[in-house]
Amino acid sequence: MRVIAPRLIILTLCTAAGAAQAQVTQTKKVLTLEGAKTVAAAAALEAKKGNEGASIAIVDDGGNLIYLERIQPTFAMGTTISTEKARTAALFQKPTKILEDAIVGGRTPLLNAWSAPLNGGEPIVVDGQVIGAIGVSGASSAARDAVIAIAGAAALRGQTSATR
């Protein structure tokens, strides 16, 4: 029978513990207030091109509101709807149009999910990571909500965000 030296066992355990510890954390990109304002400015510029108002909400990856802007003329409920669209896009990590299409296609159980499955919510992606989302409501149509949101979400592509 072969005896394993106690030092070898300790070395093996320490190596395994170090490897497990290295997998516990990773670098995560986050959306800053400055980044949220950049996204909102790009969306507002697109809304102004169409000579229309809109409510523009920017949330972090957890759906928490970072920035909200209401461009007149638009309706008051637009601020709530845009925030919920942004939250939905962030938490599902998908454009809200995908959820709306699924519901229209018959997947009605999605209506029971806490969300706003309406066109106009887009994830904000930097270096392949969803760092937040934008929601737009109150433009001239749902399609314009989406165009404005897409313009805002594209504002940070190719830029590096802060890390925590």
N, C-alpha and C positions, 0 to 999 in steps of 0.2 A: 504494500500500500504506500502511496506517495504522500508525503507530508508537505503542505503548503506553508511557506514561511509567513509568520504573522505580519511582517513588514509588507509583503506583497499584497496581502488582504487589505491592509490599511490603505496602501497606495491605490488599489483598485477602487475602494469605497470613496476615497477623496476625489478621484478622477470622475467617477460617476456622479457624485454630488456637484462637482464643478460644472459638468455638462448639463445637469438638470437646472442648475441655477442660471446658466447662460440662456436658457430657453424661457425663463419666467418673464423677462422684460424685453421690450424692443423700442426702438425709436418711433415715435408717432408724430406725424405732422398735424398741426392745429391751425384753424382759421383764426386770425387775429382781427381786432376791430378795424385796423387799417386795411386788411385784406377784404373784409366785409364791405367797407366803404368803396373800395375799388370795384367790387362786383356790382354794387348798387349803382355806382356812377355809370358803368357800362350799360346796365339795363335802362337807366333813366335816359341816357343818350339815345338808345333805340326807341324808347317811348316817344321822345321828342321828335324823332324822325317821322313818326306816324302822326304827329300833332295830337297826341292823346294822353290822358292821365292814366295812372296805375298806382296800385299799392305794391311795394317791393319789400319783401321780408327776407332776411338772411339769417340762417341758423347754423350752429355748429354741428358736428357729426352726431351728436346726441339729440338734436332737435331743439336745442335751447336758443331762444332768440338773441341775436347779437345786434342786429341793426334793422330798423324799419323806416321806410320813407313813403310818404303819400304825396303823389303828384296830382294836382288838380287839373281838370275835373275828373273825379271818380267818386264812387259811392262809399259811405262810411264802413259798411260791412266788408269791403275789400281788404281792409287791414287784417281782419280776423281770417278771412279766406286765404290770403297770401301767406300768412304765417303757418296755417295748417297745411297748405300745399308744400311749403318748404320743409316742415317737419316730416311730412310723409315721404318726400324725396330723400331726405337724409336717413330716415330710419329704414326704409326699404332699399336704399342705395340704388334707386332706379328713377327714371323720369316718371312723373305721375300719369302721363299719357298712357303708359303701359298698363297701369292699373285700371284707368278709365276704360280702355279698350277691352280688357278682360271682363269687366262688369257688363259692358254693352254686349259682349259676346256670350253672355249667359252665366258668367262666374259670379253670381250674385252673393254668395257667402262672403266675398270680400267687403261687402257693405257693412258687415259686422265688425270689421277690423277698425281700430281707432285710427282714422286717417281721413284725408281729403283726396280721394282718387279722381282729381279733376285736372285736366290739361293745364300746364303752367308751373309745374314744379320740376326743378332740375338739380341733380347732385352737382356739387363743385368738386372736381377731381384734380389733384396735384400729384405728380409722380406716381400715378396709378392708385392713389389712396383717396377715398371720399373723406374730405375734411369738413364738409358742410353741405348746405343746399340753399337754393334761392326759390322763392315762390312769388308769383306775380298774379294779381287779380285786378279787374276793373279797367282793363284796356278795352279797345273797341270790340274784341271778340276773344273767344277761348284760344283761337289760333294765334292771335296777336299776343296774348298772355304768354304763350309758349315761345314765340319768337323773341320776346323781350327777355324771358328767363334764360333762354339758350345764349343770348348775347351776353348776359351777365355772367353766367357760369363759365363762359369761354375766356373771361377777362384774366383769369389767373393761370391759364394753361401756359406751360413753359417757365413759370416762375417758381421759386422755392419759398415755401412757407416756413414759419417759425416751428421749432420742435420743442416738446416738453419731455 
